[in-house]
Amino acid sequence: MQRTKAIILAGGNGSRLYPLTSIISKQLQPVYDKPMIYYPLATLMLSGIQDVLLITTPHDAPHFNSLLGNGSQWGISISYAEQSAPKGIAEAFIYGKEFIGSDQVCLILGDNLFYGKLDFLRNALQSNKGATIFGYPVQDPERYGVVEFSPDGTVLSIEEKPLQPKSQYAIPGLYVFDNRVISIAEHLKPSERGELEITDVQKEYLNLHALRVEKMGRGIAWLDTGTPESLLEAGEFIHAIEKRQNLKIACLEEIALRMNYINAEMFEIMLNHLPNSSYREYCKRVLNEFQSE
């Protein structure tokens, strides 16, 4: 599989969540028992990506750094870039130009949560030849960017919040691009709202006949946590599954161990630094089960 780096975009003002976001970033808000940022980071780690750039605001960068550090405790690398003002999702590739280098890049929005088997993402990382976006079936596609595609996954059209959607498939905040994305982003013109639009990046790949879609089928949940209602619903969703299965979702320590990013000895050292909590007790159980397997 070709080398992939990842960018988590965790900037913006989070105005729809005010006053929650008047002090601290949206992506640091709790989703049940973990900060929101844990969930997109878990998605990347579970897909095999270990090199991550987190883009956030100058105000929030110290908070993310305090929470996540450089990622070495989980056997990954996390670096940071500061975005002075939100000027569009596509600007992430300009900020990440040196970080991306000659590799392909996966971009995930910091408020998008995915639960279920990630084969759709692993397949995309392995087979991507240009750009890969994802299609998630929804009841109300007119609220989203909508992708129309042929049976072989070739994208036919992309429309932003169409009045008459050509499919039921919305485009979540998760994308895979080859190295050309840097140049494409650098040559974009700002939209009417003054932003570099991710849709325009996708359309450029469409013009190059290099854009494909991977369908996210049954068994995958996509949660957007940008409003108070959706944030609450996400927390209730995570709580229900964790309670039912007695397993944690997006426990980064467990993922690092299961993915062999760290060994049991490193896990135990990390465990000893966790404060007394139900989270620490869960990690102790993970270690005991791992050592007895």
N, C-alpha and C positions, 0 to 999 in steps of 0.2 A: 504494500500500500504506500502511495506517495506521502511524503511528509506533509503534515498539516499543522498549522498554528491556529490559534483562535483569539478572537477579540470579544470581550463582553462589554457592551455599551451600557454604562450605568450612570449617565449624566442626566441632563434635563432638570426641570424645576419641580416636577411632580405636582403641578398645580391642581390637578383633579383630586388629589388626596389631601389638600390643605384642610385643616391646620396640622395634620400628622407630619407633613413634610416641611413645616416652618423651621424646624431645627435640624432634622436629620434626613438623609436621602431616602427616597422611596425604596431603593433596593436594599436598604438596611432595616426596613420595617419587618416585623415578625410575620412569618407565614406558619401558623401554629407554633412549633417549638424551635424554629431555626430562622436566622435572618434570610430574607428573600434571596440574596445573592448566592446562598448555598445551592439553590436549586439549579440555576443555569450552569454553575460551576460543576455540579454533579453530572449534569448531562454531558458536558465536555469530557470529564474524566472517564465516564462510563463508555464513551465512544472511542477512547484510546488517545485523546489529546492531552499532552502534558506541558505544553508551552502556551501561556495565556497572557494577553495584554488586557488590562482593565482600564477603560477610559471613563473618567468621571470628572466632577467639578473640582476646582482648587479647594473649595470649602470642605468637600466630602472625602478627598483623597486621603487625609490623615486617618479618618475613621476606618476606611477600607483597609489601609495598611496595618492599622492596629488589630483589626479583626483577622485578616488573612495572611499578613506578612509576605514573605517571598514564595510561599507555597511549599518550601522544602520539607516541612513536617508531613506533608502528604505525598512527597516524592514528585512534585511538579514544580514548575517555575512560573511565578506570577510577577509581571512588571506592570508599571502604571504610567498613564499619560493623563494630562489634565486638559480638559476642553473648557475654555473660558466662557463660551456661550453655546447653547444648542443650535447648531446650524444644519441639522439634517443627519440622518443615519449614515448616508454615504460618506460624510466627512471622516468617519472612523478610519477609512482606508488611507486617507491622507495623513492623519495622525499616526497611523500604524505602518507607514511606508517602510521605515528602517526595520521595524520589528518583523514584518512579513518577509522582507528580503526576497528570495527567489522561490518561496514555498507557496502552496495554496493556503487559503484562509477560510475558516468557519467563523461567521459572525452570529452571535446570539444576543438578543436584547435582554437586559438584566431583569425585566419584569415579566418575562415569558417562562412559564413552567411546563415541563413535559413529564408525563408519567407513563411508564409501560416499556415494552421492549423497544430498544433503540436500533433495531436492524435497519430501519429506513435511513437513519443517519449514517450508520457504518457503511451501508451499501453506497451511499452518495459519496462519502469520503474516498472510497476505494475506486469508484468508477467515474468520478467527475472528470470531464474533458474541457469544461469551460465554466459554466455556472449551473448550480442545482438549487432549485427552490422546492418547497414542500407544499402539498395540497392537503388541507384538512376539511372534511365534510362538515358543513354547518347548516342550520336551519335558516339563517338570515344572512346570506352572503353579501347582500347589498350594504352591509355595515363594514365590509372589509375590502382589501385588495383581492380580486378574484382572478384565478388562472383558468384558462381554457386550454385543453391539451388533447392530443391525438392518442389513440390506444397504445402507442409505443413510448409515450411519455414526452414527446416533443411538444413544446409550448407553442400554441397557436396565437394566443393573445393574453394580455394582462390589462385589467381595468381596475381603477381605484374607485371603490364604492359605487358600482354601476346601478342605475335604476332598474335595468333588466339584465341581471347576471347571466352569463353564458354557461355557467356551471355552478355547482354547489360547493366548490372547493375554494376556501379562503387560504391566504398565504400567511403563515405564522412568522414570527420574528426570529427566524433561523435560516441561514443561507450559507452556501458553500461556493467559493469563487476561486478560479485560478489566478495566477499572478497578474494577468492583464487588468484586474480590477483597480489596481493602483492608478494606472494611466487613465482608465475610464473615469474614475472619480475626479482626478485632477483636471480633466477637460469638461466636466459637467458645468452647465450654467444653472445658477440658482433658480428655483421655481418662483411662482408669484408670491409665495409666503417667505421668500428669501432663504430657502433651505436647499441643500443638495439631497435630492430624493433618491431613496433606494429603488423606487420603481423605475426611475430613469436609468439606473445601472442595469437593472434586469432587462429593460427594453433594448439597451445597447447590445447586450449579449443575444437577445432575440434577433436583432438585426444581423448579427454575425452567425446566426444559425447554430448557436452554441449554448442554448438555454434548455434545460430539461427539468421535469418535475418528478419528484418521488411522492407517491401517495402515502399518507399516514392512515393506515386502515384501522380496523376494530382493535380495541385493546390499548389504544393510545389516547391519553387525555392531554389536551392542550389548554392551559389556563393562563389568561392574561390578567394581571393584578393591578391595573391602572386606576381603578375606581374603588371607593370604600366597599361597595357591594361585592365586586369581584375579588377584592382582597379577603373579605370575610369568607366568601364561598371557597376560595382556595384553601384557607386555613381549616375550614370544616371538612373539606375533601381529604386533605392530608391526615387530619386527626382520625377520620373514619377508617381509613385504610390502615394506618399504624395501629390503631386499637384492635382492629379485626385480625390483622396478621401478626401482631406483636413483633413487627419489624419496623425499623425506621427508614424513611425515604430521605435521600440526600444526606446521609451521615457520611461526611467526607473521609473520616478516619476509616470507616468500614470499607468504603469504596477503594481507598488507597491500598488497603491490605488485600482485598479480593482481586484487585487488578495487578497485584504484585509490584506496585510502585514503591512499597515499603515492605520490609519483612516483619515477622512477629516481634523481634527484639526492638526494632524501631517503634513499632506500635505500642509496645509496653512502656517505653520511655515517654512517648507522647501521652499515654494514658495517665501516667504518674503526675503530669502537669495539669490535668483537668481538675476543676474544682468538684467537690462532692455535690452530685446532682443525679437526677434520673438519667441524664445523657451519659454521665460517666459510668453508671451502673450498666447501661446498655452496651457501652464499649467494652467493659469487662466481660460481659457475656459473649460478645463477638469474639474476643480473644480466646476465651475458654473453648468455644465451639471450634474455632479455627485450629487450635492446637490438638484437639481431640479427633479431628477428621483424618 
